[in-house]
């Protein structure tokens, strides 16, 4: 007779299953990494044998592991391990001081890479006097500092030199090089695709080695685990990322379920093969926990840099004049072709849409494909479902499109300040109509967009969904469009089962149900009864992935 | 249309047909006609192993003057480069007055990419004009070839003129059966017959002038929709099908043994808002281009109701629509003819309605009228 006894039994817990049929339990049993029983003590007692490890949860809250629908793993790990970090609210003076410190400790010629400055600081940095200060601080070392949107870079004169950028360099397609209005000399501000010039210079320099990539990936996943994340979608997975995930999985070192979105076009912030060439390789990178099942399309840029596509114009600007609405990077027919192709290949499409016009076009394209070819079960994502024309809200549910809620910007932030400058305050504040989407039946899926968020801590995002106030205490007393607040239980679904549905893993993760992966997190509090403004303080005490402890808070 | 005027575009006829269907014989005969004296022949071999060229008296990779004054060459690489070179030499006076170009494809070729090249290549625009696609079908082996080879069905489907060869080798009944089948697959194509390799038409006549805006020709293409036959069409098309002892309705002809290739047409009663319709065209081309073998249409647009637009598309390439000076007949309804692979007519109707607010009535496209058209 086969041994029915479980490998692991967790008892005496306040187990929130996120399974609407049975929201609460006290015990759960695990065998072979899968949940075999959920219920009260009697449900697991018969499964407890001599070899079963039993854990008394001591009344602590246990819930399914978090599913992050949008993260950039390698970059997150790189930022954590190898880069200079500063807050997006840092002033120019702080940036300069931090670069000076880093330069003092760095070898001559070594790149100093860091982030993220607030995009509202862009006009201040885009000046020759700021560049001069940066040059002085860096003492001849090349410097690249990313902004909080990750779309733009500010670099020093040595970096400009290494990248071959001078006053004579023309602006690249879909990007621009910041210039002094009188002399035309570059200011070191590399906007949108211009960021790719310096990123590829760094890539070619060999600054990031393969060893660093692997370490960054492992570190990234360890970081996710520490915040309770046990499944994620990498939202721009180039070959090194796919390779690192597959490599870790083959070695049994991948401690989260990974779904990857392969860029249709080489993103400005990364270099390497993309599109059909990359997609054709996807099966090479499939593993037990590694699923290259999405394609990423960047449809526009970001509102703060006036590169997002809107139905209504931006505030008048000296360079762009009046009536500039931004534009999409991909035409509607091109997008239709991509969505059609991906549906044929069985791949979901994650479409970056920062402006409401981009959202409309993405929905249009999906609508066209479905109207011609009929429905499929694939769930495409609008990332980031943030500025949405009222008429489009209902279309998410109609088309089965997931609203990718990332990064955590549904409360006042430096981003919002940047948007106010470019869009005007009234429009800027109509940001993240989460409640409207929910009421319209849309699938809302939570994500961090780490490292756009400095860390992937979902509790920050969950608190923000509930309060619409900045959990850090910055922008105190101000809420962003508080009518769009939602309740905690819904927010927990958004970061678990909803994201699991969105990334095609609903049968495996997202709730504590028999047959699913034993991915649990033990929390230091009952988040459903914690005052809303303290949810972000929630700490994950233990994270289990397939029944194994992968993080334990010390 | 005359090649004598250096500014007027040179008509190009694409001659295709399955292996052994007799197109080389037909071409050789046609080339002997005085009307083709100023024609250049390009034997296009790209993408396939060519044997046909061995039968034409020409050396490879260069222009050769044939006995009757035709220019002949074999292309293995770039058709665009060849056509450009031909144009340059013609204008430099190195070749006798170029009046027409015939591109003979290999038997396995898909003619659509050649149509693409001619329609979409900016370097050729204005210098050349697609006169039409002539497809040879062998009366003896044609039915079996159509059953077995998707390429053959596609060659028939995109044709403007179907030339049935070896007609002297089959019974009238078999010939009629084949012609009926061809009419189902390519309802708007004219059918002609060849006996002993001698075609009953002159290639200079095929000027398929949807592009040039020839109203008569367009009307012929669209004649099918004037047939006024809806999906519930009552009369039996097999009336025109002598020898068929059994009755079969029009639907039986669709999608049978044709590798998913079918044709149908739509009539639209109300004038069409061009911008909405053009957007729908963008969508269909983007998503279904590969399977949209041909689309022709005469469109009654709201902004200039007296002057219909002529529409012509091959896969994802659409010619800029040509505006006719007047309607070719009293029928002023928009008519669209589709030849497609694996696209349901319901998909077209549904999406036209949804994205262009157009109510299109589907008409069953069975080419019963082809014998008379062939005689035209």
Interface residues (C-beta under 8 A of the other chain):
Chain A: X332 X333 X334 X336 X337 X340 X368 X369 X371 X372 X373
Chain B: X282 X283 X284 X285 X286 X287 X288 X347 X350 X351 X354 X355
